[in-house]
């Protein structure tokens, strides 16, 4: 089967499409014939070495497809089920992939494989950020960075569904227009404007109770300066590089702030939590409250180009590989 692997860390050029033996479903696993594969920033962190992995390594954590075989002890799925997943082991960038059955979910009627592959990691990230990491309430004003991106676009729509007002940031006029089309109440061009000053102006000097920042280094200061007293800084990505080290006393001086660096795995540590998160996601998708925009697709053979586009901020919405 065709699969993507890398033997050394670095840029997109280290990725190779190779022929390897097809995997076999072991105990507790299912073998999935992939129909669509999600491309996520965490994939670039594995490839670059920011998140170290043992080399040589496969790549990818998210996909959707048909169950082709089930391993011993699996009762959650049967052959022919359409399922999706957003967890390890790495290796989703392939025609076939083995997945731990307890970490996958069946796609409901009305949610196809492409939507499932585009929505699982990004959508369930948005779910735990908005509903559990900080339970957003109607009437609150929140800050969402990179609002035209994969997670950001879902955060904006879901937050509006919850009744919040959304201050969004974007890196270009085109992406600002997209954020407005998703429902953002205000949009700040974070490369050209002082984010903290604009947020203070919009909120009458108060700041926001929570800020969701997937950009990292480039937006850290602006996010810190945008928070209200006892506000929560949710750092969940490093698109521009990791947040620099900072003294905890800065949180004190800025208003007794809170800072968290959450991961989805800790908010879906059990199968029950996974099922609850996925059910909430599918509910807002099927109701139309959240639309999953697949902005671009790439054949598996063009994985390098897909990573170049993602890191070059050329993408909007979700990106998929099609095996």
ChimeraX commands (.cxc) that place a marker at each C-alpha (Angstrom):
marker #1 position 0.00,0.00,0.00 radius 0.5
marker #1 position 1.01,3.65,-0.42 radius 0.5
marker #1 position 1.96,5.53,2.75 radius 0.5
marker #1 position 3.86,8.67,3.74 radius 0.5
marker #1 position 6.92,8.40,5.94 radius 0.5
marker #1 position 10.00,10.41,6.92 radius 0.5
marker #1 position 13.43,9.22,8.05 radius 0.5
marker #1 position 14.73,12.59,9.24 radius 0.5
marker #1 position 13.01,15.67,10.61 radius 0.5
marker #1 position 12.79,18.91,8.69 radius 0.5
marker #1 position 10.63,20.71,6.16 radius 0.5
marker #1 position 8.04,19.23,3.78 radius 0.5
marker #1 position 10.87,17.94,1.59 radius 0.5
marker #1 position 11.57,15.12,4.08 radius 0.5
marker #1 position 8.21,13.48,3.33 radius 0.5
marker #1 position 8.23,10.48,1.01 radius 0.5
marker #1 position 5.42,8.38,-0.45 radius 0.5
marker #1 position 6.53,4.76,-0.23 radius 0.5
marker #1 position 5.16,1.26,-0.80 radius 0.5
marker #1 position 4.93,-0.76,2.40 radius 0.5
marker #1 position 3.12,-3.97,3.40 radius 0.5
marker #1 position -0.53,-3.53,4.36 radius 0.5
marker #1 position -1.12,-3.58,8.14 radius 0.5
marker #1 position -3.15,-6.23,9.95 radius 0.5
marker #1 position -5.73,-5.48,12.65 radius 0.5
marker #1 position -4.38,-6.68,16.00 radius 0.5
marker #1 position -6.35,-7.32,19.19 radius 0.5
marker #1 position -8.63,-4.38,19.95 radius 0.5
marker #1 position -7.94,-2.77,16.57 radius 0.5
marker #1 position -9.81,-2.21,13.32 radius 0.5
marker #1 position -8.32,-1.95,9.84 radius 0.5
marker #1 position -9.65,1.09,7.99 radius 0.5
marker #1 position -9.60,1.55,4.23 radius 0.5
marker #1 position -9.15,5.29,4.12 radius 0.5
marker #1 position -11.51,7.48,2.14 radius 0.5
marker #1 position -10.23,10.82,3.44 radius 0.5
marker #1 position -7.34,11.89,5.69 radius 0.5
marker #1 position -7.19,15.03,7.81 radius 0.5
marker #1 position -4.17,17.34,7.58 radius 0.5
marker #1 position -3.42,19.18,10.81 radius 0.5
marker #1 position -0.74,21.47,12.22 radius 0.5
marker #1 position 0.25,18.79,14.71 radius 0.5
marker #1 position 1.42,16.76,11.69 radius 0.5
marker #1 position 3.94,19.49,10.87 radius 0.5
marker #1 position 5.14,19.47,14.50 radius 0.5
marker #1 position 5.88,15.73,14.24 radius 0.5
marker #1 position 7.58,16.17,10.87 radius 0.5
marker #1 position 9.73,19.12,11.99 radius 0.5
marker #1 position 10.81,17.55,15.28 radius 0.5
marker #1 position 9.02,20.10,17.47 radius 0.5
marker #1 position 7.13,17.11,18.88 radius 0.5
marker #1 position 9.78,14.35,18.80 radius 0.5
marker #1 position 8.89,10.93,17.37 radius 0.5
marker #1 position 10.97,7.81,16.84 radius 0.5
marker #1 position 12.42,7.68,13.33 radius 0.5
marker #1 position 11.69,6.47,10.74 radius 0.5
marker #1 position 8.09,7.47,11.28 radius 0.5
marker #1 position 4.74,7.51,9.57 radius 0.5
marker #1 position 2.56,10.60,9.80 radius 0.5
marker #1 position -1.03,11.64,10.46 radius 0.5
marker #1 position -3.59,11.17,13.23 radius 0.5
marker #1 position -6.98,11.74,11.61 radius 0.5
marker #1 position -9.00,9.97,8.97 radius 0.5
marker #1 position -12.24,8.31,7.97 radius 0.5
marker #1 position -13.12,5.24,5.98 radius 0.5
marker #1 position -14.65,1.79,5.89 radius 0.5
marker #1 position -13.80,-0.92,8.40 radius 0.5
marker #1 position -12.16,-3.68,6.37 radius 0.5
marker #1 position -11.23,-6.03,9.23 radius 0.5
marker #1 position -11.65,-6.25,13.01 radius 0.5
marker #1 position -9.16,-7.66,15.48 radius 0.5
marker #1 position -9.81,-10.02,18.36 radius 0.5
marker #1 position -12.06,-8.65,21.06 radius 0.5
marker #1 position -13.58,-5.84,19.00 radius 0.5
marker #1 position -17.33,-5.46,19.48 radius 0.5
marker #1 position -17.63,-1.71,18.92 radius 0.5
marker #1 position -17.56,-1.98,15.10 radius 0.5
marker #1 position -18.20,-4.50,12.34 radius 0.5
marker #1 position -16.84,-4.86,8.81 radius 0.5
marker #1 position -18.43,-2.30,6.52 radius 0.5
marker #1 position -18.98,0.42,9.16 radius 0.5
marker #1 position -18.04,3.98,8.20 radius 0.5
marker #1 position -15.89,5.33,11.02 radius 0.5
marker #1 position -13.62,8.25,11.84 radius 0.5
marker #1 position -10.79,8.80,14.31 radius 0.5
marker #1 position -8.42,11.50,15.50 radius 0.5
marker #1 position -5.79,9.80,17.64 radius 0.5
marker #1 position -2.61,7.76,17.41 radius 0.5
marker #1 position -0.81,5.71,16.45 radius 0.5
marker #1 position 0.73,7.85,13.73 radius 0.5
marker #1 position 0.14,6.56,10.22 radius 0.5
marker #1 position -3.10,8.05,8.90 radius 0.5
marker #1 position -1.33,9.30,5.75 radius 0.5
marker #1 position -1.85,5.96,4.01 radius 0.5
marker #1 position -4.33,3.90,2.01 radius 0.5
marker #1 position -4.94,1.59,4.99 radius 0.5
marker #1 position -4.51,2.24,8.70 radius 0.5
marker #1 position -5.04,0.31,11.91 radius 0.5
marker #1 position -6.87,2.15,14.66 radius 0.5
marker #1 position -7.66,1.27,18.27 radius 0.5
marker #1 position -11.38,0.56,18.18 radius 0.5
marker #1 position -12.06,2.34,21.46 radius 0.5
marker #1 position -10.57,5.56,20.01 radius 0.5
marker #1 position -12.76,5.70,16.90 radius 0.5
marker #1 position -16.41,6.61,16.38 radius 0.5
marker #1 position -19.09,5.55,13.92 radius 0.5
marker #1 position -20.15,8.35,11.59 radius 0.5
marker #1 position -23.88,9.02,11.80 radius 0.5
marker #1 position -26.18,9.27,8.79 radius 0.5
marker #1 position -25.70,12.64,7.14 radius 0.5
marker #1 position -21.98,12.88,7.93 radius 0.5
marker #1 position -19.80,11.52,5.12 radius 0.5
marker #1 position -16.17,10.40,5.25 radius 0.5
marker #1 position -14.77,13.71,3.97 radius 0.5
marker #1 position -16.67,15.68,6.61 radius 0.5
marker #1 position -15.66,13.20,9.30 radius 0.5
marker #1 position -11.98,13.38,8.38 radius 0.5
marker #1 position -12.10,17.17,8.23 radius 0.5
marker #1 position -14.07,17.57,11.45 radius 0.5
marker #1 position -12.86,15.06,14.02 radius 0.5
marker #1 position -9.65,16.57,15.36 radius 0.5
marker #1 position -10.51,20.20,14.68 radius 0.5
marker #1 position -14.15,19.89,15.71 radius 0.5
marker #1 position -13.56,17.94,18.90 radius 0.5
marker #1 position -10.77,20.40,19.75 radius 0.5
marker #1 position -13.30,23.20,19.39 radius 0.5
marker #1 position -15.75,21.22,21.51 radius 0.5
marker #1 position -13.50,20.83,24.53 radius 0.5
marker #1 position -12.13,24.36,24.24 radius 0.5
marker #1 position -15.58,25.98,24.22 radius 0.5
marker #1 position -17.53,23.60,26.43 radius 0.5
marker #1 position -15.05,22.24,28.96 radius 0.5
marker #1 position -11.69,24.04,29.01 radius 0.5
marker #1 position -13.65,27.28,29.41 radius 0.5
marker #1 position -17.45,26.91,29.28 radius 0.5
marker #1 position -18.40,29.87,27.08 radius 0.5
marker #1 position -21.67,31.51,28.09 radius 0.5
marker #1 position -24.20,33.51,26.09 radius 0.5
marker #1 position -23.41,37.21,26.12 radius 0.5
marker #1 position -19.67,36.83,26.74 radius 0.5
marker #1 position -17.16,38.36,24.35 radius 0.5
marker #1 position -14.26,36.07,23.44 radius 0.5
marker #1 position -11.12,36.31,21.31 radius 0.5
marker #1 position -10.38,33.72,18.61 radius 0.5
marker #1 position -7.10,33.88,16.71 radius 0.5
marker #1 position -6.65,32.50,13.17 radius 0.5
marker #1 position -10.41,32.56,12.74 radius 0.5
marker #1 position -10.29,31.50,9.08 radius 0.5
marker #1 position -8.29,28.35,9.82 radius 0.5
marker #1 position -9.47,24.82,10.46 radius 0.5
marker #1 position -10.09,25.03,14.22 radius 0.5
marker #1 position -10.70,28.77,14.24 radius 0.5
marker #1 position -13.53,28.60,11.72 radius 0.5
marker #1 position -15.32,26.03,13.87 radius 0.5
marker #1 position -14.68,27.98,17.08 radius 0.5
marker #1 position -16.28,31.09,15.59 radius 0.5
marker #1 position -19.41,29.29,14.43 radius 0.5
marker #1 position -19.84,27.24,17.59 radius 0.5
marker #1 position -19.25,30.22,19.86 radius 0.5
marker #1 position -21.91,32.18,17.98 radius 0.5
marker #1 position -24.23,29.17,18.37 radius 0.5
marker #1 position -23.64,29.40,22.13 radius 0.5
marker #1 position -24.62,33.06,22.08 radius 0.5
marker #1 position -21.17,34.61,22.49 radius 0.5
marker #1 position -19.79,37.67,20.74 radius 0.5
marker #1 position -16.60,36.88,18.83 radius 0.5
marker #1 position -13.59,39.08,18.24 radius 0.5
marker #1 position -11.61,37.28,15.56 radius 0.5
marker #1 position -8.13,37.82,14.20 radius 0.5
marker #1 position -6.89,37.05,10.71 radius 0.5
marker #1 position -3.69,37.49,8.76 radius 0.5
marker #1 position -5.10,39.02,5.57 radius 0.5
marker #1 position -8.12,40.90,4.23 radius 0.5
marker #1 position -9.35,37.76,2.46 radius 0.5
marker #1 position -9.23,35.76,5.68 radius 0.5
marker #1 position -10.85,38.63,7.56 radius 0.5
marker #1 position -13.75,38.53,5.12 radius 0.5
marker #1 position -14.06,34.79,5.68 radius 0.5
marker #1 position -14.13,35.29,9.46 radius 0.5
marker #1 position -16.95,37.80,9.07 radius 0.5
marker #1 position -18.87,35.37,6.86 radius 0.5
marker #1 position -18.61,32.78,9.65 radius 0.5
marker #1 position -20.27,35.18,12.07 radius 0.5
marker #1 position -17.40,37.04,13.74 radius 0.5
marker #1 position -18.63,40.31,15.25 radius 0.5
marker #1 position -15.27,42.08,14.95 radius 0.5
marker #1 position -12.13,41.17,12.99 radius 0.5
marker #1 position -8.60,42.39,13.71 radius 0.5
marker #1 position -5.74,42.04,11.24 radius 0.5
marker #1 position -3.16,40.83,13.73 radius 0.5
marker #1 position -0.16,41.54,11.47 radius 0.5
marker #1 position -1.15,45.18,10.95 radius 0.5
marker #1 position -3.06,46.20,14.06 radius 0.5
marker #1 position -2.37,46.24,17.80 radius 0.5
marker #1 position -4.55,43.32,18.89 radius 0.5
marker #1 position -4.65,44.21,22.59 radius 0.5
marker #1 position -5.49,47.86,21.89 radius 0.5
marker #1 position -8.29,46.89,19.51 radius 0.5
marker #1 position -9.73,44.36,21.95 radius 0.5
marker #1 position -9.72,46.93,24.74 radius 0.5
marker #1 position -11.45,49.41,22.45 radius 0.5
marker #1 position -14.14,46.89,21.49 radius 0.5
marker #1 position -14.75,45.79,25.09 radius 0.5
marker #1 position -14.76,49.26,26.63 radius 0.5
marker #1 position -11.39,48.65,28.28 radius 0.5
marker #1 position -12.40,45.44,30.06 radius 0.5
marker #1 position -10.73,42.83,27.88 radius 0.5
marker #1 position -12.05,39.32,27.25 radius 0.5
marker #1 position -12.57,36.51,29.78 radius 0.5
marker #1 position -10.97,33.94,27.46 radius 0.5
marker #1 position -8.70,34.02,24.42 radius 0.5
marker #1 position -8.07,31.03,22.14 radius 0.5
marker #1 position -4.61,31.25,20.57 radius 0.5
marker #1 position -3.32,28.69,18.07 radius 0.5
marker #1 position -0.77,31.02,16.48 radius 0.5
marker #1 position 1.84,31.02,19.25 radius 0.5
marker #1 position 4.86,33.29,19.27 radius 0.5
marker #1 position 3.51,35.97,16.92 radius 0.5
marker #1 position 0.34,36.63,18.92 radius 0.5
marker #1 position 1.46,35.91,22.49 radius 0.5
marker #1 position 1.88,39.52,23.62 radius 0.5
marker #1 position -1.35,40.64,21.99 radius 0.5
marker #1 position -3.29,37.81,23.59 radius 0.5
marker #1 position -1.83,38.48,27.04 radius 0.5
marker #1 position -2.76,42.14,26.75 radius 0.5
marker #1 position -6.32,41.36,25.65 radius 0.5
marker #1 position -7.45,39.47,28.74 radius 0.5
marker #1 position -9.76,40.77,31.44 radius 0.5
marker #1 position -8.91,40.42,35.11 radius 0.5
marker #1 position -8.73,36.68,35.97 radius 0.5
marker #1 position -8.99,35.89,32.26 radius 0.5
marker #1 position -7.88,32.61,30.72 radius 0.5
marker #1 position -5.18,32.38,28.03 radius 0.5
marker #1 position -5.79,29.13,26.09 radius 0.5
marker #1 position -2.67,28.35,24.07 radius 0.5
marker #1 position -3.43,25.38,21.83 radius 0.5
marker #1 position -1.09,25.72,18.85 radius 0.5
marker #1 position 2.25,26.99,17.56 radius 0.5
marker #1 position 1.56,27.98,13.94 radius 0.5
marker #1 position 4.14,30.80,14.12 radius 0.5
marker #1 position 6.45,28.96,16.52 radius 0.5
marker #1 position 6.23,28.13,20.23 radius 0.5
marker #1 position 5.34,30.70,22.87 radius 0.5
marker #1 position 8.58,32.05,24.38 radius 0.5
marker #1 position 9.38,31.32,28.02 radius 0.5
marker #1 position 7.85,33.88,30.36 radius 0.5
marker #1 position 7.88,34.59,34.09 radius 0.5
marker #1 position 4.75,33.50,35.98 radius 0.5
marker #1 position 4.74,36.94,37.64 radius 0.5
marker #1 position 3.56,38.38,34.32 radius 0.5
marker #1 position 0.22,36.63,34.86 radius 0.5
marker #1 position -0.04,38.25,38.28 radius 0.5
marker #1 position 0.80,41.72,37.02 radius 0.5
marker #1 position -1.62,41.47,34.08 radius 0.5
marker #1 position -4.61,40.79,36.34 radius 0.5
marker #1 position -4.22,37.41,38.07 radius 0.5
marker #1 position -4.52,35.64,34.73 radius 0.5
marker #1 position -4.66,31.92,34.05 radius 0.5
marker #1 position -2.63,30.18,31.32 radius 0.5
marker #1 position -3.29,26.68,29.97 radius 0.5
marker #1 position -1.77,24.56,27.22 radius 0.5
marker #1 position -4.42,21.83,26.77 radius 0.5
marker #1 position -4.36,18.76,24.56 radius 0.5
marker #1 position -7.36,16.87,23.26 radius 0.5
marker #1 position -6.09,13.61,24.71 radius 0.5
marker #1 position -6.52,14.87,28.25 radius 0.5
marker #1 position -10.09,15.97,27.53 radius 0.5
marker #1 position -10.96,12.64,25.87 radius 0.5
marker #1 position -9.04,10.32,28.12 radius 0.5
marker #1 position -11.83,7.73,28.12 radius 0.5
marker #1 position -14.04,6.25,25.42 radius 0.5
marker #1 position -17.06,7.79,27.15 radius 0.5
marker #1 position -15.49,11.27,26.88 radius 0.5
marker #1 position -14.65,10.63,23.23 radius 0.5
marker #1 position -18.21,9.56,22.44 radius 0.5
marker #1 position -19.68,12.55,24.28 radius 0.5
marker #1 position -17.40,14.98,22.46 radius 0.5
marker #1 position -18.09,13.43,19.05 radius 0.5
marker #1 position -21.84,13.38,19.68 radius 0.5
marker #1 position -21.81,17.10,20.53 radius 0.5
marker #1 position -19.83,17.80,17.37 radius 0.5
marker #1 position -22.10,15.76,15.11 radius 0.5
marker #1 position -25.14,17.47,16.64 radius 0.5
marker #1 position -24.00,20.98,15.69 radius 0.5
marker #1 position -22.91,19.78,12.24 radius 0.5
marker #1 position -26.23,18.06,11.48 radius 0.5
marker #1 position -28.22,21.03,12.83 radius 0.5
marker #1 position -26.36,23.37,10.49 radius 0.5
marker #1 position -25.00,25.48,13.34 radius 0.5
marker #1 position -21.45,24.53,12.32 radius 0.5
marker #1 position -20.50,24.02,8.71 radius 0.5
marker #1 position -17.29,22.12,8.00 radius 0.5
marker #1 position -15.58,23.88,5.12 radius 0.5
marker #1 position -13.13,21.69,3.21 radius 0.5
marker #1 position -11.09,24.41,1.60 radius 0.5
marker #1 position -8.67,22.23,-0.32 radius 0.5
marker #1 position -7.89,18.58,-1.07 radius 0.5
marker #1 position -4.64,16.98,-2.20 radius 0.5
marker #1 position -3.87,13.50,-3.51 radius 0.5
marker #1 position -1.66,11.43,-1.22 radius 0.5
marker #1 position 1.18,11.82,-3.74 radius 0.5
marker #1 position 1.15,15.60,-3.13 radius 0.5
marker #1 position 1.59,15.50,0.64 radius 0.5
marker #1 position 4.66,17.73,0.47 radius 0.5
marker #1 position 2.67,20.39,-1.36 radius 0.5
marker #1 position -0.12,20.08,1.21 radius 0.5
marker #1 position 2.31,20.80,4.05 radius 0.5
marker #1 position 3.83,23.73,2.14 radius 0.5
marker #1 position 0.37,25.24,1.71 radius 0.5
marker #1 position -0.56,24.70,5.35 radius 0.5
marker #1 position 2.62,26.24,6.76 radius 0.5
marker #1 position 2.57,29.02,4.17 radius 0.5
marker #1 position -0.85,30.14,5.49 radius 0.5
marker #1 position -2.29,29.47,2.00 radius 0.5
marker #1 position -5.16,27.32,3.24 radius 0.5
marker #1 position -8.64,28.17,4.46 radius 0.5
marker #1 position -10.86,25.84,6.44 radius 0.5
marker #1 position -9.90,22.19,6.52 radius 0.5
marker #1 position -7.44,20.38,4.25 radius 0.5
marker #1 position -7.66,16.74,3.24 radius 0.5
marker #1 position -5.50,14.10,1.62 radius 0.5
marker #1 position -7.38,11.72,-0.65 radius 0.5
marker #1 position -5.71,8.29,-1.00 radius 0.5
marker link #1:1,2 radius 0.2
marker link #1:2,3 radius 0.2
marker link #1:3,4 radius 0.2
marker link #1:4,5 radius 0.2
marker link #1:5,6 radius 0.2
marker link #1:6,7 radius 0.2
marker link #1:7,8 radius 0.2
marker link #1:8,9 radius 0.2
marker link #1:9,10 radius 0.2
marker link #1:10,11 radius 0.2
marker link #1:11,12 radius 0.2
marker link #1:12,13 radius 0.2
marker link #1:13,14 radius 0.2
marker link #1:14,15 radius 0.2
marker link #1:15,16 radius 0.2
marker link #1:16,17 radius 0.2
marker link #1:17,18 radius 0.2
marker link #1:18,19 radius 0.2
marker link #1:19,20 radius 0.2
marker link #1:20,21 radius 0.2
marker link #1:21,22 radius 0.2
marker link #1:22,23 radius 0.2
marker link #1:23,24 radius 0.2
marker link #1:24,25 radius 0.2
marker link #1:25,26 radius 0.2
marker link #1:26,27 radius 0.2
marker link #1:27,28 radius 0.2
marker link #1:28,29 radius 0.2
marker link #1:29,30 radius 0.2
marker link #1:30,31 radius 0.2
marker link #1:31,32 radius 0.2
marker link #1:32,33 radius 0.2
marker link #1:33,34 radius 0.2
marker link #1:34,35 radius 0.2
marker link #1:35,36 radius 0.2
marker link #1:36,37 radius 0.2
marker link #1:37,38 radius 0.2
marker link #1:38,39 radius 0.2
marker link #1:39,40 radius 0.2
marker link #1:40,41 radius 0.2
marker link #1:41,42 radius 0.2
marker link #1:42,43 radius 0.2
marker link #1:43,44 radius 0.2
marker link #1:44,45 radius 0.2
marker link #1:45,46 radius 0.2
marker link #1:46,47 radius 0.2
marker link #1:47,48 radius 0.2
marker link #1:48,49 radius 0.2
marker link #1:49,50 radius 0.2
marker link #1:50,51 radius 0.2
marker link #1:51,52 radius 0.2
marker link #1:52,53 radius 0.2
marker link #1:53,54 radius 0.2
marker link #1:54,55 radius 0.2
marker link #1:55,56 radius 0.2
marker link #1:56,57 radius 0.2
marker link #1:57,58 radius 0.2
marker link #1:58,59 radius 0.2
marker link #1:59,60 radius 0.2
marker link #1:60,61 radius 0.2
marker link #1:61,62 radius 0.2
marker link #1:62,63 radius 0.2
marker link #1:63,64 radius 0.2
marker link #1:64,65 radius 0.2
marker link #1:65,66 radius 0.2
marker link #1:66,67 radius 0.2
marker link #1:67,68 radius 0.2
marker link #1:68,69 radius 0.2
marker link #1:69,70 radius 0.2
marker link #1:70,71 radius 0.2
marker link #1:71,72 radius 0.2
marker link #1:72,73 radius 0.2
marker link #1:73,74 radius 0.2
marker link #1:74,75 radius 0.2
marker link #1:75,76 radius 0.2
marker link #1:76,77 radius 0.2
marker link #1:77,78 radius 0.2
marker link #1:78,79 radius 0.2
marker link #1:79,80 radius 0.2
marker link #1:80,81 radius 0.2
marker link #1:81,82 radius 0.2
marker link #1:82,83 radius 0.2
marker link #1:83,84 radius 0.2
marker link #1:84,85 radius 0.2
marker link #1:85,86 radius 0.2
marker link #1:86,87 radius 0.2
marker link #1:87,88 radius 0.2
marker link #1:88,89 radius 0.2
marker link #1:89,90 radius 0.2
marker link #1:90,91 radius 0.2
marker link #1:91,92 radius 0.2
marker link #1:92,93 radius 0.2
marker link #1:93,94 radius 0.2
marker link #1:94,95 radius 0.2
marker link #1:95,96 radius 0.2
marker link #1:96,97 radius 0.2
marker link #1:97,98 radius 0.2
marker link #1:98,99 radius 0.2
marker link #1:99,100 radius 0.2
marker link #1:100,101 radius 0.2
marker link #1:101,102 radius 0.2
marker link #1:102,103 radius 0.2
marker link #1:103,104 radius 0.2
marker link #1:104,105 radius 0.2
marker link #1:105,106 radius 0.2
marker link #1:106,107 radius 0.2
marker link #1:107,108 radius 0.2
marker link #1:108,109 radius 0.2
marker link #1:109,110 radius 0.2
marker link #1:110,111 radius 0.2
marker link #1:111,112 radius 0.2
marker link #1:112,113 radius 0.2
marker link #1:113,114 radius 0.2
marker link #1:114,115 radius 0.2
marker link #1:115,116 radius 0.2
marker link #1:116,117 radius 0.2
marker link #1:117,118 radius 0.2
marker link #1:118,119 radius 0.2
marker link #1:119,120 radius 0.2
marker link #1:120,121 radius 0.2
marker link #1:121,122 radius 0.2
marker link #1:122,123 radius 0.2
marker link #1:123,124 radius 0.2
marker link #1:124,125 radius 0.2
marker link #1:125,126 radius 0.2
marker link #1:126,127 radius 0.2
marker link #1:127,128 radius 0.2
marker link #1:128,129 radius 0.2
marker link #1:129,130 radius 0.2
marker link #1:130,131 radius 0.2
marker link #1:131,132 radius 0.2
marker link #1:132,133 radius 0.2
marker link #1:133,134 radius 0.2
marker link #1:134,135 radius 0.2
marker link #1:135,136 radius 0.2
marker link #1:136,137 radius 0.2
marker link #1:137,138 radius 0.2
marker link #1:138,139 radius 0.2
marker link #1:139,140 radius 0.2
marker link #1:140,141 radius 0.2
marker link #1:141,142 radius 0.2
marker link #1:142,143 radius 0.2
marker link #1:143,144 radius 0.2
marker link #1:144,145 radius 0.2
marker link #1:145,146 radius 0.2
marker link #1:146,147 radius 0.2
marker link #1:147,148 radius 0.2
marker link #1:148,149 radius 0.2
marker link #1:149,150 radius 0.2
marker link #1:150,151 radius 0.2
marker link #1:151,152 radius 0.2
marker link #1:152,153 radius 0.2
marker link #1:153,154 radius 0.2
marker link #1:154,155 radius 0.2
marker link #1:155,156 radius 0.2
marker link #1:156,157 radius 0.2
marker link #1:157,158 radius 0.2
marker link #1:158,159 radius 0.2
marker link #1:159,160 radius 0.2
marker link #1:160,161 radius 0.2
marker link #1:161,162 radius 0.2
marker link #1:162,163 radius 0.2
marker link #1:163,164 radius 0.2
marker link #1:164,165 radius 0.2
marker link #1:165,166 radius 0.2
marker link #1:166,167 radius 0.2
marker link #1:167,168 radius 0.2
marker link #1:168,169 radius 0.2
marker link #1:169,170 radius 0.2
marker link #1:170,171 radius 0.2
marker link #1:171,172 radius 0.2
marker link #1:172,173 radius 0.2
marker link #1:173,174 radius 0.2
marker link #1:174,175 radius 0.2
marker link #1:175,176 radius 0.2
marker link #1:176,177 radius 0.2
marker link #1:177,178 radius 0.2
marker link #1:178,179 radius 0.2
marker link #1:179,180 radius 0.2
marker link #1:180,181 radius 0.2
marker link #1:181,182 radius 0.2
marker link #1:182,183 radius 0.2
marker link #1:183,184 radius 0.2
marker link #1:184,185 radius 0.2
marker link #1:185,186 radius 0.2
marker link #1:186,187 radius 0.2
marker link #1:187,188 radius 0.2
marker link #1:188,189 radius 0.2
marker link #1:189,190 radius 0.2
marker link #1:190,191 radius 0.2
marker link #1:191,192 radius 0.2
marker link #1:192,193 radius 0.2
marker link #1:193,194 radius 0.2
marker link #1:194,195 radius 0.2
marker link #1:195,196 radius 0.2
marker link #1:196,197 radius 0.2
marker link #1:197,198 radius 0.2
marker link #1:198,199 radius 0.2
marker link #1:199,200 radius 0.2
marker link #1:200,201 radius 0.2
marker link #1:201,202 radius 0.2
marker link #1:202,203 radius 0.2
marker link #1:203,204 radius 0.2
marker link #1:204,205 radius 0.2
marker link #1:205,206 radius 0.2
marker link #1:206,207 radius 0.2
marker link #1:207,208 radius 0.2
marker link #1:208,209 radius 0.2
marker link #1:209,210 radius 0.2
marker link #1:210,211 radius 0.2
marker link #1:211,212 radius 0.2
marker link #1:212,213 radius 0.2
marker link #1:213,214 radius 0.2
marker link #1:214,215 radius 0.2
marker link #1:215,216 radius 0.2
marker link #1:216,217 radius 0.2
marker link #1:217,218 radius 0.2
marker link #1:218,219 radius 0.2
marker link #1:219,220 radius 0.2
marker link #1:220,221 radius 0.2
marker link #1:221,222 radius 0.2
marker link #1:222,223 radius 0.2
marker link #1:223,224 radius 0.2
marker link #1:224,225 radius 0.2
marker link #1:225,226 radius 0.2
marker link #1:226,227 radius 0.2
marker link #1:227,228 radius 0.2
marker link #1:228,229 radius 0.2
marker link #1:229,230 radius 0.2
marker link #1:230,231 radius 0.2
marker link #1:231,232 radius 0.2
marker link #1:232,233 radius 0.2
marker link #1:233,234 radius 0.2
marker link #1:234,235 radius 0.2
marker link #1:235,236 radius 0.2
marker link #1:236,237 radius 0.2
marker link #1:237,238 radius 0.2
marker link #1:238,239 radius 0.2
marker link #1:239,240 radius 0.2
marker link #1:240,241 radius 0.2
marker link #1:241,242 radius 0.2
marker link #1:242,243 radius 0.2
marker link #1:243,244 radius 0.2
marker link #1:244,245 radius 0.2
marker link #1:245,246 radius 0.2
marker link #1:246,247 radius 0.2
marker link #1:247,248 radius 0.2
marker link #1:248,249 radius 0.2
marker link #1:249,250 radius 0.2
marker link #1:250,251 radius 0.2
marker link #1:251,252 radius 0.2
marker link #1:252,253 radius 0.2
marker link #1:253,254 radius 0.2
marker link #1:254,255 radius 0.2
marker link #1:255,256 radius 0.2
marker link #1:256,257 radius 0.2
marker link #1:257,258 radius 0.2
marker link #1:258,259 radius 0.2
marker link #1:259,260 radius 0.2
marker link #1:260,261 radius 0.2
marker link #1:261,262 radius 0.2
marker link #1:262,263 radius 0.2
marker link #1:263,264 radius 0.2
marker link #1:264,265 radius 0.2
marker link #1:265,266 radius 0.2
marker link #1:266,267 radius 0.2
marker link #1:267,268 radius 0.2
marker link #1:268,269 radius 0.2
marker link #1:269,270 radius 0.2
marker link #1:270,271 radius 0.2
marker link #1:271,272 radius 0.2
marker link #1:272,273 radius 0.2
marker link #1:273,274 radius 0.2
marker link #1:274,275 radius 0.2
marker link #1:275,276 radius 0.2
marker link #1:276,277 radius 0.2
marker link #1:277,278 radius 0.2
marker link #1:278,279 radius 0.2
marker link #1:279,280 radius 0.2
marker link #1:280,281 radius 0.2
marker link #1:281,282 radius 0.2
marker link #1:282,283 radius 0.2
marker link #1:283,284 radius 0.2
marker link #1:284,285 radius 0.2
marker link #1:285,286 radius 0.2
marker link #1:286,287 radius 0.2
marker link #1:287,288 radius 0.2
marker link #1:288,289 radius 0.2
marker link #1:289,290 radius 0.2
marker link #1:290,291 radius 0.2
marker link #1:291,292 radius 0.2
marker link #1:292,293 radius 0.2
marker link #1:293,294 radius 0.2
marker link #1:294,295 radius 0.2
marker link #1:295,296 radius 0.2
marker link #1:296,297 radius 0.2
marker link #1:297,298 radius 0.2
marker link #1:298,299 radius 0.2
marker link #1:299,300 radius 0.2
marker link #1:300,301 radius 0.2
marker link #1:301,302 radius 0.2
marker link #1:302,303 radius 0.2
marker link #1:303,304 radius 0.2
marker link #1:304,305 radius 0.2
marker link #1:305,306 radius 0.2
marker link #1:306,307 radius 0.2
marker link #1:307,308 radius 0.2
marker link #1:308,309 radius 0.2
marker link #1:309,310 radius 0.2
marker link #1:310,311 radius 0.2
marker link #1:311,312 radius 0.2
marker link #1:312,313 radius 0.2
marker link #1:313,314 radius 0.2
marker link #1:314,315 radius 0.2
marker link #1:315,316 radius 0.2
marker link #1:316,317 radius 0.2
marker link #1:317,318 radius 0.2
marker link #1:318,319 radius 0.2
marker link #1:319,320 radius 0.2
marker link #1:320,321 radius 0.2
marker link #1:321,322 radius 0.2
marker link #1:322,323 radius 0.2
view
